[in-house]
Amino acid sequence: MPREPGRYVVSGALAGRTVLVTGASRGIGLAIARAVAGAGARVLCLARPSTALDGAAASLGGAGVAVPCDLGLASDITRAVAQ
């Protein structure tokens, strides 16, 4: 049976969990962030610092937290995980 678009995550299935999403400022990363937020998760939105990252996290309401991080820099990864 084919799945319907947007029907991959059950509402409330991630309640009480925290999910880290890389590339969350746009595209597939943002779509994933929206899906897991819709399933009840708190979402740590990682991407390079930008207004797009801030806007993406804000668009998730209280579920989104912007975490500026360049995955090419080990120091950024260490700092992001420590948060």
N, C-alpha and C positions, 0 to 999 in steps of 0.2 A: 504494500500500500504506500503510495507516494506521500511524502510529508508536504504540508502546506508551508509556504514561506512565512517565517516569523513564528513558527510553532515548535521550535526546538527546545525551549526551556519552559518548564512548568512553573506557573506563578507560585511564589512562596517556597519553591524547592531549595533556595539558597538562603533563606531567612537565618539571620544570626551569623552568617559567614562573611569573610572578607576575601575579595577576589582582586588580584593585581592584574591589570590589563596594560600591555605595552602598546605603543602606537595609538593611544586612546584619543588623540586630538582630532582624528578624521578617519574616513574610510572604514575598513574592516574592524580596526581596533575600536572605533567609536561605536560601531554596530554591536560588537561584542559587549562593550561596556553598558550599552542601553539594555541589551538582553539580560545580562546578569543582574543589573539593577532592578529590572522588571520582575526578576525572580526573587527579589528580596535581599540581595547581597549589598554590602557596603563595598564600593568600588574605588580602588586606588588607581587613578588614571595616570599612567606614566607616558611621557613624551618629552621631546626637547622643549625647553621653556618657550612659551608663546602665548599670545592672547587666545589662540585657538584651543590650547590646552585648558586655559582658565574657563573659556566658554563651554567646552565639552563637559567639564566637571560640574559646572553650574547648571547645565541642562539636565543633569541627573538629580537635581534637587538635593536633599540632604544625604543622598546615597553616594554622591561623588566627591572625591578628594583629589585635587590636582597635585601631582608629585613631579615637578620638573626633573628630568633625568635624561642624559645622553648615554645610551647603552654602549657607546664606543669608549666611554671613560670609566675605568674601574672605580675611581673615586666617587663618581656620581652614583654608581650602582650601590656601593657600600653605604653612602649617605641615604639613599632612598630606602634601602632595606632597614636601616637603623630607625627610620621614622616609624 
